[in-house]
Amino acid sequence: MKRIYRFACGWLLLAWATGLGVLQAAEADLILHHGRIVTSDRQFSIHPAMAIRGERVVAVGSDQEILRGRGPHTTVVDLAGKMILPGLIDSHTHPAEAAMTEFDHPIPEMETIADVLRYFQSRAAVVPEGRWLVLQQVFITRLREQRYPTRQELDRAAPRHPVVFRTGPDASLNSLALQRSGIDRNFRVTDGGSGFAEKDPGTGEPTGILRNCTRYVKIEESGKAPSPEDRERRMTELFQDYNSVGLTGICDRDTSPEDLDLYRRLRDGNRLPVRLSALWHIESIGPLDDILKRIRQVAAEPLFLEKNPGLRVLGIKTYLDGGMLTGSALMREPWGVSRIYAITDPQYRGVRFIPADRLAAMVRTAVESGLQFSAHTVGDGAVQALLEAYAEVNRTIPIARTRPCISHSNFMSREAVDLLPRLGVSVDVQPAWLYMDARTLVSHFGYDRLRWFQPLRSIFAAGGVAGGGSDHMQKVGSLRSINPYNPFLGMATAIGRKARWYAGPLHPEEALSREQAIRMYTSYNAWLLFAEGELGSLEPGKLADFILLDTDLLSCPEDDIARTRVLETYLGGKRVYRRAP
């Protein structure tokens, strides 16, 4: 992974060489010794001790060397052999949405269609008739039955309420919701975007399943409205929970001006215990000139220009295809007729949201503006389409300096893997999706077609960069959340490629080493987020973001990795989390 470090500041190497001398010239504020400090530096070096002064690491080395920097005011911590890692980074979150998911009412765990129908029945008993009932992101791949609830089932659960079972751009609606939204046998997409309503082959009537058409569903909010103080409080609670699983940095990969205002208020009130990067959401429907103008406006945003690792805008995010969890990812080969995904067309390949000429224009404008471009890109057809757009722009403007990205990049190919390093394109991957969804994916696609599903070992072998993320979008709780954000589950999945409700590993030839898995959540993510000069490794001169663990991830049994607990989390040398005894 030499390319990751090509951009590193030269002064860091000088600081490494002179750190011990600097430490001896003035006492440290904090010394941690008699442990295993995994630096995640270029050599992946491990040291017994580390010294902190102010917000930064000043030295790592032997116990004897580091303890020479102890003074009368130094706090000295005996680690008793425990492991320290750099603070972990999640490359893909949606915190503003996630924090507010259960503001109106708790949402129970759902593993079956019966659970889903009971939820709607319970809501119908308390929500006035005629008001909307909406359940979001309970993915069919994670239900025991592996299918959408039908229109008829939703009708029986709540016949007097419009009901939406929404999974991203796709959804299953009951009859009243279809009627309220004007979706009938004559429905057509007319706004220049993509998508369609599934029709019964026999009757021509809508089945209730929409592909990339939830924007046509005329939902009216029925829950209580949060105040700005409510949003700040719940966001703070979520960030504290991020700290509890070792996260000191995140990237909001679909932010809005309102979200950024909230993050600013938390930062200005000293209530932001994570370093937050963001990609600005850009719609792809509408006049192209307006879209390109909005992209250029992002480059004028002060949070982009300031380059502050505490809170910054990196670039833009849009959506290129649907989802593997819903049946609308753009594939190179047909999905195939499917009971699971309710697909009846044998030639159906998914849904592409952005035409090629429009996509290339958006990429070009982002690169010209110095912005990182990323798109929700799940299927191998979408990955190919985005790489083609990157390659087209790269023929006239070098794109590598803006570190363009592919968000998700679940289904790939040998050709796509090899093209990543040649173009300087990185991928933002969610390993826990393999854990959560492999059972359904194998049931539908078969084992062989998943050969290039999350091919992490091949990406690294080719010289590419992959960062680990969660796509956390709903609920607080690292394992109860919709898309778990526990990074140790992500590491364990990348290492073992094992899934729940599924026997055996999924293509173990793509399994990572423990070192590679740790780097995905530390130094590689720091590079992906333009922060490798400050974050991602414990080296002299860098910010002292680190975590203390109860488990040695490099030597413990593989089954213990996902059960790892964080004992303490530090941000800039200050403790922001401590596990209760």
N, C-alpha and C positions, 0 to 999 in steps of 0.2 A: 504493500500500500504506500509506496514511496510518494505518489502524487499528493496524498493527503498532507504531507509535511512540506511540500515544495513552497507553500504559501506561508509557512510559519516564520515568525519574526526572528531575525538573526540574534537580536539581543537576548532572547531566551537561552540560546546556547551559551552565550557569554555569562549570563546569570547562573546557569548550571555550574559552570566551571569555577565561578568566583563566589558562589553562594555561601560556602562554609566560612570564607574569609569575612564576608559581609556580616554573617551571623555573629562571629566573634567580636566584631566591632561594636555591636549594640545588642542588648539582651532581647530575647524573644518574648512575645506576649503569651504564647502557648507552645508547649512541647509535648508531643505524643511519642512514647518510646516503648520498646519491648513488645513490638507488634509486627504486623506484615502490611506495610504500606505499598499497595499495588498502584504504581504511578500511572499506568496506561500511557507512558511516554513511548517514544519510537522503539526503544529496546524492550518495552514492557518490563522494566526493571522493578524489583521489589526490595524494599529497605525496611529496617527495623524501626526507624524513627523519622520524625518530621518536625520542623519548627515553623511557627507562624508569627508574623509581626503585622499588626493592623489587619488588613483584609487579604494579605497575600502570603503565599508560601515563600520562605526565605532559604530553606535548605531541607534536603532529605539525605539520609546517610545512616551510619552506624549509631548505636546508642551512645557510644563514647564521644563521637564527633558532635552529635546534635546537643547532648547535655552540656557541652562546653558553653552553649549560648544561654544557659539558665542564669537568671539574675534574681534579685530579691523580690521582684514583682511578677515573675514568670509563673504561670499555672502549668504544672507538670502532671501529665496523665500517664499512668502505667497501663498499657493496653492488655497486659496479661496474655499476649500471643494472638489477640484477635485481629481480624482483617479490616483494613481501611481501603475504600475505593474512592476515586473521584466522585463528586456528586453526579447522579445519573440524570440523563436528559431524555425526555420523550419527544420525538420529532413530529408527533401528530396528535393533537388534542383539540377538543371543542369545549373549553371550560365554561364559557358564558352560557351555553345551552345546557351543559351537563349539570351545572350547579342549581339550575332552576327546575329541573325535571319534576321533582316531587314537592314543589312548593305548595301546590293546591291540595294534593292528597298523596299518600304512599301508593307505590305501584308494586304489587307482589311479584315474586319470581314466577316465571311461566315456562314450563317445559312441555306442555301439551296443548292441543287445540281446546280441550276441556277447560284448561286454566284460562285461556284467552276468552272463551265464551262466558265463564263465570265472572271474569273481570267486567265485561260489558254488562252482564246482568246486574252486578252489584252497583255499577255506576248508573244504570237506568233507574234503579230504585231511589236514587238521591238527586239526580239531575232532572229538572223539569222536562216534561214531554216536549218534544220538538227541538230541544237543544242538542248540539253536536257532541258525540262521544268519539274521542280520538285516542288511539293507542299507537305509539311510534316505536320503531326499531326493535320489535320483538321478531327476530329474523326466523324465517321458515326453516333455514338450515339447522337451527338450534331447537326446533320442536321435535318431539319424538316421532310425530307422524310425518314430518318432512313435507309439509304442504301449506298452502294458504287456507285460512278458513274460507268457506264458500259464502256466496251472497245469501244463500238460503239459511245457512247456519247463523250468519249475522242477523238476518231478519228475525229468526226465532229468538235470539238472545235479547234483542232490543227492537221490537217491531215499531215502536212509536218514536224512535230517535234515529236521526241520520248517523251512521256508524262508519268509521274509517279505521282500517287496520293498515297503517302506513309504514313502509320500510324504505326510507329515502325517497327516490323519485317514483317508486312503484307503490301500489296499494291494492287492497281488496275492500270493496264498498258494499254496503247493503243497498236494498232497493230504494229506500228513502233518500240516502245520500246521493245515489245516481240521479234520482229525480230532481233533487234540490240543485244539483250542479249542471243540469241540462245535458246529461250524458245518456244518449239513447242510441238506437241502431243507426242513426244518421250522423253521429258525432264524428267530427274530423278536426285535426290540429290545424289551426289557422294563423298562429302567431309567428310563423317562420322557424319555430323550433321543431324538435323531433318528438316521437312518441305516438302511442295509439291505445285504444281501448280494445281489450280482447273481446271477440264475438263468438257466440255459440255457433259452431259450423252448421247446425241443423236449423236454427231459428233466425240467426243473424242478430239476436239481441245481445246486449253487453252481458258478459259473465260476471261483471263486478271487478275484474282485475284490470288495472291500468298500468301501462308501461311508460314511464317518464311523463306522466300527465297529472300528477298531483297538483300542479299549479292551476289546473282547471277546477279543482274541488273547492267549493265555496264555503270553507269552514268558517264558522263564527266562534270565537273563544267563549268558553262557558265557565272557566275557572276564575278565581280571584286574581286581581292584578297586583304584582309586587311593586313596592315603592323603591326608589333608588337605594334607600338604606337596607331594604330586604336583599337587594341584589349584592350589595357590598358585603353584607354579613354572610350570605351563603357562598359567595366567591371566596371569601377568607377561609371559611370552613373547608372548602374543597382544596385550596392551596395547602392548608395545614395537613390534610389527608395525603396530598402528594408528598409532602415532606416525610410523612410517616412510613412511606415505602421507598425513601431514598431519592426522590426526585427533587433536584434543585434547579432544573431548567426544563422548560417546555416550549413547544411551538404551537400556537393557535393557527391552524391551517385553513381558516375560513372566517377571518375576523371582519367586523363591521366598524364604522365610525363610532357607534354607540358603545361597542365593546371596548374600543381603544380608550374612550373617555373614562369608562369604568376602571380600566387598568391604570390610567394616569392618576385617578383619584386615590387608588390604593397605593401606588408608588409614592405620591406626594405626601400621603399620610403615614409613610413608613409601615405599610401593611401588605407589602408584596414580598412574600418569603420564597419566591422562585424568580429566576431570570427568565423573562418572557419575550420570545420572538413571535412575530406574527406575519402571516400572508393575508393580504387584503382580498376579500371576495370580489370577483368580477363576473357579472352575468355575460353570457355569450349570445343572448337573443336580443334583437333590436338592430337599429342602424349601426353599421360597422364603424362609421366615423365617431359616433357617440361612445362606443366601446373603447376605441383606441384613445379617445380623449380622456376617459376615466383612468385608463392605464397610466397615461402621462401624468395625471394629477397625483397618483400615488407617489411618484418620484419626487413630488414637491412636499410631501408630508414631512413635518419636522422629525417625527420618530424614525423616518428613513434616513434623513440627512444627519441626525445626531450620532449615529453609530454607537449608541450606548448599550452594552450587553445586558443591562438591567431591564430595559424595555425598548424594543426596537421593531420597526417594520422592515422585512427583508424583501418583499416582492408581492406577487399576486398569485391567486389560486382560482381556478375555474374547474369545470366538470366536463370531461370528454365522453364518458360512457356511463352506463348504469352499474349494477352491482352483481357480484357472484352470489351474494346472499339473497338476492331477489329474482334473479333470472334475466337480467338485462345488460350484463357486461357484454361488450363487443368482442366477439370471438372470430378467429380466422376461419374456423370450420363451424358448421351448424351446431347449435346446442343439441338438437335431437328432440323428438317428441318426448314430453316429460310430464308424468303425474306430479312430481315434486314441485316443479316450477309452473305448472299449468300451461305448458307449451303444446300447441296442437299443430303448428306449422313445421314440417320437417326441414325446411330451408332457413328457418329463423336463426340469425346470428347475433342477436342482441340489438342494442340501440346506440347509435353514434349521435352525440349531441352537437358537435361542431363540424361543419364541412371543412375540407382540407384547405381551401384558399383562405377562409376566415381564420382558421387555426394558425396558419403560417403568419398571417398579418398580426395576430395578437402576440405570437412569440417574438416576431421581429421588433414590435414596438416595445415590448418589455426589455429585450436585450439592449436596444438603442437607449432606453431610459436607465440602464444599469440595474434593473430589477431581476430578482430571481423569478423565473416562471415555473409554476407547477400546476398540474391538473390531476384531478381524480381520474385515474386510469387503471382499470382493473383487468379487462380481458386482453388476451394476446393480440387481438386485432387492434384494440385501442393503443396498446404499447407500441405496436408497429407504426400506427398512424402518428403518434406523438414523436417518435424517433425520426420519422420521415420529415416532419415539420422542423424539428431541430436541425436535421442535416441540411434541409433546404436553406434555412437562415444562415447556417454556419458556412455555406459556400461564399457568402459575401461579408458576413460579420462574425468574427470569432465569438462563440457563445460561452466558452468554458469559464471566462472570468466572472460571469453572473451565476455560475453553478446551477444550471437548470436542473430540474428535478422531475421525477415521475412518482406521484403519490400512489401508494398501494403496489402497483406493478406486480400483481399476484401471478398472473399467467404470462409466461415469457417464452422465449425460444433461444436456441443456441445463438442465432444471429443477433438477437436483441442483446443478449449478455455480452457478446464480443463488441458490439457497437458502443456500449455505455462509456468505457474509458477512452475510446477514440474521439468521442464528441465532448467528453468532460461532463457527462450527465450522471447524476446520482439517483438513487431510489430510496424512497421512504416506505419501509415495509412494516407490517403488523404481524409478527410471528405468532401471537396468540390466536389469530384467525385460523391458523393450521390446527391448533389445539381445539378450538371451538367447532370447526366446520368440516374437517377432513372426512368424517363419517358420511355426511351428505354428499360432498363433492365426489367421493369415490363411488357412492351409490349411483350418482347420475353420470359422471364422465368415465368411470372406470379407472383403474390404477395407472395404466400406461399413459393415458392422456394427461395425467398430472405429473409427468416427468419433469416439466419445467415450471412447476408451481413453487414459488418462493425459492428459486435456485441460488441460495445464499453462498454456498461454498464455491459454486462456479463463478459467481459475480466477483468474489474476492480473488479467486485464482486468475481471473482475467484482468485484474487491476482496477476493478470498479469500486465504488463506494456505496455502501448501504447503511442507512441509519435505522435504529429500532424505534418504533412508535406503537401506539395503542389504538388511535382513532377513538379515544374516549369521548362519548357523546351524551350519555345519560347516566344519572344516579351518582351518588357519592359512596365510595367503598371500592377498594382496588380489585376485588374479586366478584362483587355483586353488581358492578357497573355493567351497562351495555357496552361491550368491548372492554375487557378487563385491562386496567392500567397498572397492574402489578408487574414491574419490570423483571422480576425474578421468574415469573411464569413465562414471560417472553423469552428470557435467556434459556430457560429449561427447554422450551419448545424448539428453539433454534438449535440446541445441542442434541436433543433426543428425537425430534420430529415425531412425537407421540401425541395422540389426540384422545379426547374423552369419547367414550362409547365406541372406540375403534381399536381393534387388536393389531399390535405391531407398529413399527415406524413407517412413515410415509416417505419413500425414496430416501433412505438413510445416506445415500451417496452425496446428498446435499446438506448433511449435518455439519454444524460448525464446531470448532474447538472451543474450549471454555474461554481462552484468551480472545478469540474472535467475537464471541457473544458479549463479553464485557466491553470490548471496544465499540460494538454497535451502539451501546448506550452511554458511551463516554467520548472518546476521542473522535470517532467517526461522526457522531451526531454533532459534536462541536464544529467539525469542519463543514458539515452540511449546512449549519446555521451561521457560517462566517465568524465563528467565535473561537477558533483553535488557538489564537494568540492569547486568550484569557482563560478559557475553560477546557474541560475534557481530559486534562491530565494534571497530576500533582508535580509541578516543576517550579523551581525558583522563579519568581516574578509573576506567576499566574495567581488568579484569585483562589482563595482557600475555601473552595466548595468541596466537601467530602462527607463520607458516611462511615459509620462504624457498624459492623455486622456481627451477628451471632454465629455465622457459618463461614468456613473457609471455602469459597466457591471453586478454588483450584484443586482441592483435594477431597472434598466431601463426596459421599455416594451421590450418583446422578439424581436419584429420587429426592434428595434433600435440597436441591437447588431451588425448586419452586417454593419450598417452605421457609426459605431464608427470611429472617426478620431483621429489620433495621433497629439498632439500639440508640443511635444518636445521628442527627443530621446537622451539618454546619453550612452556613452560607456566609462567605466572606469572613471566615474565622469566628463567626458568632453562632452559637448553638440555637437552632430554630425548632428542634424536636428532640425529645428524649422519651424513650419507651418507659412506661410505668413499671416498677418492679413486679 
